[in-house]
Amino acid sequence: MKQVYTSKIDTWLALVLVGAVAACLIAFVFALRTGSISAIAVTLPTLIIGAGLPLWLMTNTAYTLSNTTLLVKSGPFKWQVPIEQITSITPTFNPLSSPALSLDRLRIDYGRGQSIMISPKDKGQFLQDLEARRENGR
């Protein structure tokens, strides 16, 4: 049975992402008000990427556990982690880029030196479900 966990979102990061969306919208509105085709041509892609990507990340960062795989999705990005290859899971507050919208993270080491950091909202339940699947695979 598949179980989906959404990402925890830190308030400060939500504010930064919403601020980026607002800045892009404001820039585009100003370009529209000038009536300049070149200004609109420059700000439209900025609006699409600068507003679209943060919104996509905030609404589509989740972790799906199946019996054999942890699927990590964050906006347009996807990772598949075979549960049998997970070697360790440790809590971390590492700020490096990752498919996690919170600094309250889990670092999952797997395969040959690979790792990914995630931030499930219900970390306790996620760990319990992941451990149950790891035990069933042994």
C-alpha positions as CSV (number, residue, x, y, z in Angstrom):
1,M,0.0,0.0,0.0
2,K,1.3,3.4,-1.0
3,Q,1.6,6.1,1.7
4,V,2.1,9.8,0.7
5,Y,3.8,12.3,3.1
6,T,3.8,16.0,2.4
7,S,6.8,18.2,3.2
8,K,6.9,20.2,6.3
9,I,7.2,23.9,5.3
10,D,9.2,26.4,7.4
11,T,7.5,29.7,7.8
12,W,10.6,31.7,6.8
13,L,10.9,29.6,3.5
14,A,7.2,30.0,2.7
15,L,7.7,33.8,3.1
16,V,10.7,33.8,0.8
17,L,8.9,31.8,-1.8
18,V,5.7,33.9,-1.6
19,G,7.9,37.0,-1.7
20,A,9.6,35.8,-5.0
21,V,6.2,35.1,-6.5
22,A,5.0,38.6,-5.4
23,A,8.1,40.3,-6.8
24,C,7.7,38.6,-10.2
25,L,4.0,39.6,-10.3
26,I,4.8,43.2,-9.4
27,A,7.5,43.4,-12.1
28,F,5.2,42.0,-14.7
29,V,2.4,44.4,-13.8
30,F,4.8,47.3,-14.1
31,A,5.9,46.0,-17.5
32,L,2.3,45.8,-18.6
33,R,1.6,49.3,-17.4
34,T,4.5,50.7,-19.4
35,G,3.1,49.1,-22.6
36,S,6.6,48.3,-23.7
37,I,6.7,45.0,-25.7
38,S,10.4,44.5,-24.8
39,A,9.7,44.9,-21.1
40,I,6.8,42.5,-21.3
41,A,8.9,40.0,-23.3
42,V,11.6,40.1,-20.6
43,T,9.3,39.9,-17.6
44,L,6.9,37.2,-18.9
45,P,9.5,34.4,-18.7
46,T,10.6,35.8,-15.4
47,L,7.0,35.6,-14.2
48,I,6.5,32.0,-15.5
49,I,9.8,30.7,-13.9
50,G,10.1,33.0,-10.9
51,A,6.5,32.6,-9.8
52,G,5.7,29.2,-11.3
53,L,8.6,27.2,-9.9
54,P,8.2,28.3,-6.2
55,L,4.4,27.7,-6.4
56,W,5.1,24.2,-7.9
57,L,7.6,23.4,-5.2
58,M,5.3,24.5,-2.4
59,T,2.3,22.6,-3.7
60,N,4.1,19.5,-5.0
61,T,6.8,18.4,-2.6
62,A,5.9,15.0,-1.3
63,Y,7.4,11.6,-0.4
64,T,5.6,8.4,-1.4
65,L,6.4,5.1,0.2
66,S,5.5,1.9,-1.7
67,N,6.5,-1.5,-0.6
68,T,9.8,-1.3,-2.4
69,T,10.5,2.4,-3.2
70,L,10.6,5.8,-1.7
71,L,9.6,8.2,-4.4
72,V,10.6,11.8,-3.8
73,K,8.9,14.5,-5.8
74,S,9.6,18.3,-5.6
75,G,8.1,20.3,-8.4
76,P,9.5,19.1,-11.7
77,F,12.2,16.9,-10.0
78,K,11.9,13.2,-9.0
79,W,14.1,10.7,-7.2
80,Q,13.5,7.0,-6.7
81,V,15.2,5.4,-3.7
82,P,15.0,1.6,-3.5
83,I,14.1,0.8,0.1
84,E,16.4,-2.2,0.2
85,Q,19.3,0.1,-0.6
86,I,18.8,2.4,2.3
87,T,21.8,2.1,4.7
88,S,21.0,4.8,7.2
89,I,18.5,7.5,8.2
90,T,19.6,10.4,10.4
91,P,18.0,13.7,11.5
92,T,19.8,16.8,10.2
93,F,19.3,20.5,9.9
94,N,21.7,20.7,6.9
95,P,20.8,23.8,4.8
96,L,22.1,22.4,1.5
97,S,19.7,22.3,-1.4
98,S,17.4,19.3,-1.3
99,P,13.7,18.4,-1.9
100,A,12.7,19.6,1.5
101,L,10.8,22.7,2.5
102,S,12.0,22.7,6.1
103,L,15.4,22.5,7.8
104,D,13.9,19.8,10.1
105,R,15.1,17.0,7.8
106,L,16.0,13.4,7.5
107,R,19.1,12.4,5.6
108,I,18.7,9.1,3.9
109,D,21.8,7.4,2.7
110,Y,21.4,4.7,0.1
111,G,23.2,2.8,-2.7
112,R,26.8,3.6,-3.3
113,G,27.4,6.8,-1.4
114,Q,24.2,8.5,-2.4
115,S,22.0,10.5,-0.1
116,I,18.9,12.7,-0.1
117,M,17.5,15.0,2.5
118,I,13.7,15.2,3.0
119,S,11.4,16.8,5.5
120,P,8.1,14.9,5.9
121,K,5.6,16.8,8.0
122,D,4.8,13.7,10.1
123,K,8.4,12.5,10.6
124,G,7.5,10.0,13.3
125,Q,4.9,8.2,11.2
126,F,7.1,8.4,8.1
127,L,10.0,6.7,10.0
128,Q,7.7,4.0,11.4
129,D,6.3,3.2,8.0
130,L,9.7,3.2,6.3
131,E,11.2,0.9,9.0
132,A,8.2,-1.5,8.6
133,R,8.9,-1.7,4.9
134,R,12.6,-2.2,5.4
135,E,11.9,-5.0,7.9
136,N,9.5,-6.7,5.4
137,G,12.1,-6.5,2.7
138,R,14.7,-8.4,4.8
